[in-house]
Amino acid sequence: MDLLAIFTQMSWVAAILLIVGVVLIGIEAFVPGFGFFGVGGTVSLIAGIIVRICQGLNVEQSMAFILLCLAVFIVFGLIFVFSARFGLFGRNLFEKSSTLDKNYNVPERKIKKLVGKSGKAITDINLGGKAKIRGKIYDVQSLSSFIETGSNIKVVDIKNNILVVRKWFE
């Protein structure tokens, strides 16, 4: 069986379909979601296999070619599953920030201790902003008025796990 002939006698149409299929499935492995990349890659890979088999491969070469393509598909599938399960590529590589407040996972009992403490606004604070209190950065909200960056602030309340602050003059 001449396995090398599978690739050396391949037409450019089959080669492009196979390359596009592998690239799209590779993208799907790193950005999970089974959308355009997964469907497009699968269709392109299957079309490339069909075109190559129709170009005159014998049964042995056809089976070897299908098994090789299946192996590539399985490797990318394992990368996809590993990425989706452990967040190795999807979340950490492409998503830089969360839409959740920084205080979201902080237990309320911990931030209740901050009521009465002072700090410094590190962003402008109106409906929301950020302040540094006791060396840590928290999401905060102004009690009544706009607070400029760099102003001294004091925590006066907690609403929905958000620290409510007012301008503080020391």
C-alpha positions in Angstrom: 0.0 0.0 0.0 1.4 3.4 -1.0 0.3 5.8 1.7 2.4 8.6 0.3 0.4 8.4 -3.0 -2.7 9.5 -1.0 -1.2 12.9 -0.6 1.2 13.3 -3.6 -1.5 12.6 -6.1 -4.2 14.8 -4.5 -5.8 17.6 -6.5 -5.7 21.2 -5.3 -9.5 21.2 -4.7 -9.2 18.3 -2.3 -6.1 19.7 -0.6 -7.8 23.1 0.0 -11.0 21.5 1.3 -9.0 19.4 3.7 -6.8 22.3 4.9 -9.7 24.6 5.4 -11.5 21.8 7.3 -8.6 21.2 9.6 -8.1 24.9 10.2 -11.8 25.5 11.0 -12.0 22.5 13.3 -8.8 23.7 15.0 -10.4 27.2 15.6 -13.5 25.4 17.0 -11.2 23.5 19.4 -9.8 26.8 20.8 -13.1 28.8 20.7 -15.8 26.2 21.6 -19.3 26.7 20.6 -20.1 24.4 17.6 -21.1 27.3 15.5 -19.7 28.4 12.1 -16.2 27.0 12.6 -17.3 23.5 13.8 -20.0 23.0 11.2 -17.9 24.6 8.4 -14.9 22.6 9.3 -16.8 19.3 9.5 -18.5 19.9 6.1 -15.2 21.0 4.5 -13.3 18.0 5.9 -16.0 15.5 4.7 -16.1 17.2 1.3 -12.3 17.0 1.0 -12.5 13.3 1.9 -15.2 12.6 -0.7 -13.4 14.6 -3.4 -10.1 12.7 -2.7 -11.7 9.3 -2.7 -13.5 10.1 -6.0 -10.1 10.8 -7.6 -9.3 7.2 -7.9 -8.0 5.8 -4.6 -8.2 2.1 -4.1 -10.2 0.6 -1.1 -7.1 0.2 1.0 -5.9 3.8 0.4 -9.5 5.1 1.0 -9.7 3.4 4.4 -6.3 4.6 5.4 -7.2 8.2 4.4 -10.5 8.1 6.2 -8.8 6.7 9.4 -6.2 9.5 9.2 -8.8 12.2 8.8 -10.8 10.6 11.7 -7.7 10.7 13.9 -7.2 14.4 13.2 -10.9 15.0 14.0 -10.6 13.0 17.3 -7.5 14.9 18.4 -9.2 18.2 17.9 -12.3 16.8 19.6 -10.2 15.9 22.6 -8.7 19.4 22.7 -12.2 20.9 22.4 -13.5 18.7 25.3 -10.5 19.5 27.5 -10.8 23.2 26.7 -14.5 23.3 27.4 -14.1 21.3 30.7 -11.2 23.1 32.1 -11.3 26.5 30.4 -7.8 26.1 29.2 -8.2 28.0 25.9 -11.8 29.4 25.6 -12.2 31.5 28.7 -8.7 32.4 29.7 -7.2 33.0 26.3 -9.9 35.1 24.7 -12.0 36.6 27.5 -10.1 39.2 29.5 -12.8 40.3 31.9 -16.0 39.2 33.5 -19.2 41.0 33.6 -19.6 40.2 37.3 -18.6 42.7 39.9 -15.4 42.1 41.7 -17.4 41.8 44.9 -19.6 39.1 43.5 -17.8 36.2 45.2 -16.8 38.1 48.3 -19.0 36.9 51.2 -21.3 39.7 52.5 -19.9 39.2 56.0 -16.4 40.1 54.8 -17.5 43.4 53.1 -19.8 44.3 56.0 -16.6 44.9 58.0 -15.7 47.7 55.5 -18.7 49.9 56.6 -17.2 52.9 58.2 -13.8 52.4 56.6 -12.2 55.0 54.3 -10.4 54.7 51.0 -9.6 56.5 47.8 -11.6 56.6 44.5 -9.5 55.1 41.7 -12.2 55.9 39.0 -14.9 58.5 38.9 -17.8 57.2 41.0 -21.5 58.0 40.2 -23.8 55.1 39.6 -20.7 52.9 39.8 -17.0 53.0 40.0 -14.0 51.5 41.7 -12.3 52.4 45.0 -9.2 51.2 46.9 -10.1 50.4 50.5 -7.6 48.8 52.9 -5.3 47.9 50.0 -8.0 46.1 47.9 -10.0 47.3 44.9 -13.8 47.1 45.2 -16.8 48.0 43.0 -18.6 50.9 44.7 -21.5 53.2 44.1 -22.0 56.8 45.2 -24.5 57.5 47.9 -25.8 60.8 46.4 -23.3 62.8 44.3 -20.5 62.4 41.7 -17.1 61.6 43.2 -14.0 62.4 41.2 -11.0 60.1 40.8 -8.5 60.5 43.7 -11.1 61.7 46.2 -11.2 60.3 49.7 -14.3 58.2 50.3 -16.0 56.4 53.2 -18.1 53.3 53.0 -21.6 54.0 54.4 -23.7 51.0 53.4 -23.9 47.8 51.4 -26.5 47.3 48.7 -26.6 44.0 46.7 -23.0 43.2 47.6 -21.9 46.7 46.3 -20.3 49.1 48.7 -22.1 52.4 48.9 -19.7 55.3 49.5 -19.8 59.1 50.0 -17.1 61.7 49.7 -15.0 61.9 52.8 -13.0 64.9 54.1 -10.2 64.1 56.4 
